Amino acid sequence: MDQIKYSIFSQNVSDEWDQFVLSTSGGTLHSRREFLNYHKEKFEDLSFIFTLDNEIVAVLAAAVLNDKLVSHPGASYGGLIYKQNLKLEQVSEIKNIIYQECKVRKLNELEIRFPYSIMSKNYFDKFKYVTNSETTKVFKEISQYIPLDELDNTKYSKNFERILKKNKNFHTLQSLEKKDILNFYKILEKNLVKHDTKPTHSIEELNYLIENLNDDFDLFVTKNLEGKIISASLVMKLDTKTVHSFYFCTDYDFIKSSPLINTIDFIAHNYKSLGFKNYSLGISTEKKGMVVNGNLNSFKEKFNTLATIRETYLINIP
């Protein structure tokens, strides 16, 4: 069997990297360099490219963080993206290369957060198997998603159905206007201040993503009769089947009207019409899945959602 060769990622091969990711069934937006590069200065990148007969067969997006290799701290998830016809022995060889590079750099742990199970299916099972004996802990987080194929055959909770009818004067639309992006961000900041946190992205980073990855990001805003944004969501197209609301926000002056229900309903029907299968509403747990946010989870379940798991593996470097 031919030997796997490897190189450490450099920016001059970003296009080749992204072409490979897009060619695989496991690759998503969060694995692409055009997404990861928007904040490349924040992290000490240590990503790998694996080749066989001068052809890319696997990549691992990762960075050094707190004396461990993390895939990837600048994304919602990571994991080894590889051609599915790679043999188990070859995946094990790739694992050993990663381990050896970690040891050279005195990194004693590998942390990988895998994509939602609705997307990954069994794609990562070979890598999970070959790292099994070194895996010390697995965290499981639960997320809710709306199965779009069933959208017209099921109903939301009775209360949500009532609210949608009551809010018929609200108008939801897709917008990339600068003023709408800015107003959305201001509402988002006010929402998060109540939880003593702030958005993952700065307004500059958000504008960069929307401008440079406009095929992958959509902003949906719900407005009242006066044209004021009262709720909104920034949506990412993770792959060809799944979209994900990365941010939700509601103007607290209108919280009693629950306009976010209108926003989510519009988004679901929009992407169903475009042929997408899953609309992810995001993680409903805290502390790496150890605690369920009951109110958040209950809100999402009222859309008649199903559950999907996101796993994080902590792997000891022997």
C-alpha positions, -999 to 999 in steps of 0.1 A, spaced: 0 0 0 14 34 -10 25 57 18 5 87 29 25 119 27 16 152 43 23 189 45 14 217 69 -12 241 54 -1 274 40 -23 301 25 -10 296 -10 -29 263 -12 -63 276 1 -80 271 -33 -68 235 -36 -80 229 0 -115 243 -6 -118 224 -39 -111 191 -20 -135 199 8 -163 207 -16 -156 174 -34 -163 153 -3 -195 142 14 -182 153 48 -169 187 39 -189 218 51 -187 255 52 -168 253 85 -140 232 69 -133 257 41 -104 281 42 -125 309 27 -145 307 60 -117 300 84 -94 327 69 -116 356 80 -100 354 115 -68 336 107 -48 361 128 -66 350 160 -51 315 160 -18 297 156 -29 276 127 -16 240 124 -37 224 97 -27 193 77 -29 182 41 -25 145 34 -17 132 -1 -15 99 -19 2 99 -53 3 137 -52 -35 138 -48 -52 153 -17 -70 125 2 -76 142 35 -73 175 54 -75 185 90 -83 222 99 -68 228 133 -50 253 155 -29 253 187 -48 265 217 -38 261 253 -11 235 246 -34 213 226 -44 209 190 -80 219 184 -101 212 153 -111 240 149 -113 268 176 -125 293 149 -154 272 138 -184 254 153 -169 221 145 -140 204 127 -128 169 121 -107 150 95 -122 155 61 -112 125 39 -121 105 9 -145 79 20 -126 52 0 -96 55 23 -88 22 39 -88 19 77 -51 14 77 -46 47 58 -68 66 83 -47 51 111 -16 62 93 -30 97 92 -37 96 129 -2 86 136 12 115 116 -10 139 135 1 124 168 38 126 158 35 163 148 18 170 182 46 153 201 72 173 182 54 205 193 49 192 228 11 192 224 -4 164 246 -40 165 236 -61 166 205 -96 181 207 -121 175 178 -156 188 177 -175 168 150 -204 182 130 -240 175 138 -250 139 134 -277 149 108 -249 160 85 -220 136 94 -240 104 96 -213 77 98 -187 98 79 -162 102 107 -165 66 121 -132 54 108 -113 82 125 -133 78 157 -124 41 157 -87 45 151 -85 71 179 -107 51 203 -80 38 226 -66 73 231 -100 90 235 -104 100 272 -137 118 271 -166 125 248 -189 154 253 -224 153 237 -244 184 229 -280 184 217 -294 206 190 -329 208 176 -337 209 139 -368 212 117 -370 184 91 -381 204 61 -396 175 41 -422 172 69 -428 210 72 -462 209 54 -474 177 71 -469 188 107 -479 217 129 -461 238 155 -475 240 190 -510 254 192 -497 286 208 -471 291 181 -498 286 154 -519 312 172 -491 337 174 -483 333 136 -519 342 129 -519 371 153 -487 385 139 -499 386 103 -490 422 99 -453 415 105 -432 411 74 -402 389 71 -377 392 43 -341 384 33 -319 414 34 -282 422 29 -286 460 32 -259 476 53 -285 494 75 -304 461 82 -271 443 90 -261 471 114 -296 473 131 -296 435 134 -262 436 151 -273 463 176 -303 442 186 -281 411 189 -256 430 212 -284 442 235 -298 406 237 -264 392 246 -256 418 272 -284 404 293 -265 371 293 -232 388 301 -217 379 268 -212 393 233 -215 381 197 -188 357 185 -182 379 155 -174 417 155 -195 438 131 -164 440 108 -160 402 108 -197 398 101 -196 422 72 -166 404 58 -184 370 59 -216 383 43 -197 402 16 -172 375 8 -193 344 14 -227 358 2 -237 324 -12 -233 309 22 -248 335 45 -283 350 46 -298 375 69 -335 374 76 -353 402 93 -389 406 106 -402 441 105 -434 457 118 -457 480 99 -433 510 105 -404 491 89 -386 486 122 -366 453 127 -381 435 156 -365 401 152 -338 385 130 -316 356 123 -283 351 105 -283 318 86 -254 297 73 -257 271 46 -236 244 61 -238 220 32 -262 212 3 -288 198 27 -285 217 60 -289 254 70 -282 267 105 -293 298 124 -261 310 139 -277 341 156 -312 348 167 -323 381 182 -355 400 192 -360 436 200 -371 434 237 -397 461 231 -416 436 211 -408 404 231 -445 399 241 -454 395 204 -428 368 199 -419 379 164 -390 354 163 -416 327 156 -424 345 124 -388 347 115 -381 310 120 -412 300 102 -403 321 72 -368 308 71 -380 272 73 -404 276 43 -378 296 23 -352 268 25 -377 241 19 -386 258 -13 -349 257 -23 -346 220 -17 -328 219 17 -337 191 41 -327 203 75 -330 236 93 -309 236 125 -319 259 153 -286 253 172 -273 239 205 -297 238 234 -271 228 261 -245 245 282 -212 235 298 -203 212 269 -236 194 270 -237 187 307 -267 211 313 -298 215 291 -311 250 288 -347 241 295 -364 273 283 -344 274 250 -349 237 243 -386 239 250 -390 269 227 -373 250 198 -393 218 204 -425 238 198 -416 239 162 -420 201 161 -383 196 158 -361 165 159 -328 162 178 -293 159 165 -261 154 185 -227 173 182 -198 154 198 -165 167 211 -137 141 215 -107 147 238 -79 125 226 -47 119 246 -15 120 225 5 89 236 
